[in-house]
Amino acid sequence: MLKSRLTKIVAGLLIAASTVAGGVAIWGVSATSAPGPLLESTTVVVERGAGLTQIAHQLAAKDIVKHPTLFVVRAWLRDAQHRLKAGEYVFEERISIDRTLDILLEGETVVRRVTVAEGLTAKQVIGLLAETEGLAGEIETQPAEGSLLPNTYHFSLGDTRQEILDRMTRAMKVTVEELWETRAPNLPLETMDEAIILASIVEKETGVAEERARVAAVFVNRLRKRMRLESDPTVIYGLTMGSGSLGRRLTRKDLRRDNPYNTYRIRRLPPGPIANPGRDSLAAVMNPIESDEYFFVADGTGGHAFARTLEEHNRNVAKWRKFRREQRRKQRQGGD
């Protein structure tokens, strides 16, 4: 009789315990999938080497999770305790514990970006990366002029500046090799390096996309005839060596000065690129349009006037000079 009664009591206790455990489990699953306490999106940086408990308390401090212990338990149940990835994360408002774990497990970090414009010199690119927030480390290897492909590069917090430079270098190598394979026949360019040099000049000569192949054709025609390229940007590079803008207009004295980049003095390409050309300028140089033009000059609209003969070119130059005189006159009148 007593034994039967004890058996019923033990059975009742086990059933009660099982019911409580089941209720706790149901509550736990429900709590981890329910909306969290976060009222607005926030950014959290999980440092490398941070442990599960540290991450849980970091998330609780930001109101991303309400119960750090529940976060820890849920991570263990999902076998995620050693698989949470470091990085910079944005968590949206009312995010659940399960979704938070998903983000940390998948490493859905914030994607940052840096845009390197066409025509920047290597020194200017280094300066840009030095000022880019979120990148780490110093530049280990100074890039050669013309070795970096301009583009928008994505990165995560903590990626190094050298990594970005290495990616730009690889991208330039791949791009040049690809375009070189499909280049036009009979170009006056013997190597890929020469193509990069000429593309850098085209890049600095025009900011009008539609003109690149036409400008390239002018320079290709001049190289074939052993004519001087007479490109102002090469002279400027010879004076600044890629440090930036000259800060003034070129003078006749500048054009007469002997240096290997002065294409008013030499009848060949300069010894190296004068900037980092973009893909479009590289493509223009390796596949210029068919043209019998040998000259161009600014036309006052942002583009250029092209000419086949020196006589026609001189008329275009006269129009350009007249335009500049008019502009200066208007500026003086505006300042009076």
Secondary structure as GFF3:
##gff-version 3
##sequence-region A 1 336
A	DSSP	alpha_helix	2	33	.	.	.	ID=ss1
A	DSSP	beta_strand	42	46	.	.	.	ID=ss2
A	DSSP	alpha_helix	52	61	.	.	.	ID=ss3
A	DSSP	alpha_helix	68	77	.	.	.	ID=ss4
A	DSSP	beta_strand	87	91	.	.	.	ID=ss5
A	DSSP	alpha_helix	97	106	.	.	.	ID=ss6
A	DSSP	beta_strand	112	115	.	.	.	ID=ss7
A	DSSP	alpha_helix	122	130	.	.	.	ID=ss8
A	DSSP	beta_strand	152	155	.	.	.	ID=ss9
A	DSSP	alpha_helix	161	181	.	.	.	ID=ss10
A	DSSP	alpha_helix	192	205	.	.	.	ID=ss11
A	DSSP	three_ten_helix	209	211	.	.	.	ID=ss12
A	DSSP	alpha_helix	212	224	.	.	.	ID=ss13
A	DSSP	alpha_helix	232	240	.	.	.	ID=ss14
A	DSSP	alpha_helix	252	256	.	.	.	ID=ss15
A	DSSP	alpha_helix	279	286	.	.	.	ID=ss16
A	DSSP	beta_strand	295	298	.	.	.	ID=ss17
A	DSSP	beta_strand	304	307	.	.	.	ID=ss18
A	DSSP	alpha_helix	310	335	.	.	.	ID=ss19
###
